Amino acid sequence: MKRWERFRDALRADERIIFEDLMDECRRRASAAGAAALPTKTEGMFLSVLFAHHKNLKELCDKIDQINRLLKESNQSH
């Protein structure tokens, strides 16, 4: 993660918060990335970020589906 410091430092202050959150996602999944035995650390980082984004997207889609079902049920009862 040290090699990304120059990139982080070039970001605006509000963007640095987002970048740190992204790096936290990588740290949370470091053991899974390590277990994958990928050729480079960077690939593990990218896979960790991709996984985190996909997980968040799926959770948001599930929430939207749930809201749509509730709205549909509510409209049918009126």
Backbone torsions as a table, in degrees:
resi	resn	phi	psi	omega
1	MET	NA	-20.0	-179.4
2	LYS	-59.7	-36.9	-176.0
3	ARG	-70.1	-11.0	179.4
4	TRP	-92.8	-0.5	-176.6
5	GLU	-60.7	-40.1	-179.4
6	ARG	-65.0	-37.5	176.3
7	PHE	-63.4	-49.0	-180.0
8	ARG	-58.0	-44.7	-177.6
9	ASP	-64.6	-24.8	179.4
10	ALA	-80.8	-12.7	-180.0
11	LEU	-78.3	157.3	172.3
12	ARG	-68.3	159.6	-176.2
13	ALA	-56.2	-43.2	-179.2
14	ASP	-68.6	-28.4	178.1
15	GLU	-77.0	-27.8	179.0
16	ARG	-62.5	-36.0	178.2
17	ILE	-61.4	-43.6	178.7
18	ILE	-65.7	-41.8	178.8
19	PHE	-61.9	-43.4	178.8
20	GLU	-62.7	-37.5	176.1
21	ASP	-63.0	-40.7	177.6
22	LEU	-61.9	-43.9	178.6
23	MET	-66.0	-34.5	176.1
24	ASP	-62.6	-38.8	176.7
25	GLU	-60.3	-42.1	178.3
26	CYS	-62.5	-43.7	-179.4
27	ARG	-64.1	-39.1	-179.2
28	ARG	-63.0	-28.4	-176.8
29	ARG	-111.3	18.4	-177.1
30	ALA	-61.4	-39.9	-178.8
31	SER	-67.0	-37.7	178.0
32	ALA	-67.3	-41.0	178.7
33	ALA	-65.2	-38.8	177.9
34	GLY	-65.9	-37.6	-179.8
35	ALA	-67.9	-23.3	-179.4
36	ALA	-74.3	-11.9	179.7
37	ALA	50.7	49.3	178.8
38	LEU	-75.2	153.0	-175.8
39	PRO	-60.7	-33.7	-179.0
40	THR	-132.6	157.3	176.4
41	LYS	-64.2	-34.3	-178.6
42	THR	-61.7	-40.7	178.1
43	GLU	-61.3	-41.2	177.1
44	GLY	-62.5	-39.7	178.2
45	MET	-64.6	-45.7	-179.4
46	PHE	-64.1	-40.5	178.7
47	LEU	-65.1	-39.2	177.7
48	SER	-61.9	-44.5	179.5
49	VAL	-66.2	-44.6	178.9
50	LEU	-60.1	-43.3	178.5
51	PHE	-61.7	-46.1	-179.4
52	ALA	-60.9	-42.1	179.1
53	HIS	-66.7	-40.9	179.1
54	HIS	-64.8	-42.4	178.3
55	LYS	-60.2	-46.8	179.0
56	ASN	-62.8	-41.6	178.6
57	LEU	-61.8	-44.4	179.1
58	LYS	-62.4	-43.4	178.6
59	GLU	-61.9	-41.0	178.2
60	LEU	-65.9	-42.0	177.9
61	CYS	-62.7	-41.5	177.9
62	ASP	-62.3	-40.5	178.2
63	LYS	-66.2	-41.1	177.8
64	ILE	-62.9	-43.5	177.4
65	ASP	-60.3	-41.6	179.6
66	GLN	-64.6	-43.0	178.2
67	ILE	-63.2	-43.5	179.0
68	ASN	-61.9	-40.6	177.2
69	ARG	-62.4	-44.0	179.5
70	LEU	-63.7	-41.0	177.9
71	LEU	-64.6	-41.5	179.1
72	LYS	-63.6	-44.0	177.9
73	GLU	-63.4	-40.0	179.9
74	SER	-65.5	-41.2	179.2
75	ASN	-68.2	-33.8	-179.9
76	GLN	-72.1	-27.5	-177.9
77	SER	-84.0	-8.1	179.6
78	HIS	-96.8	NA	NA
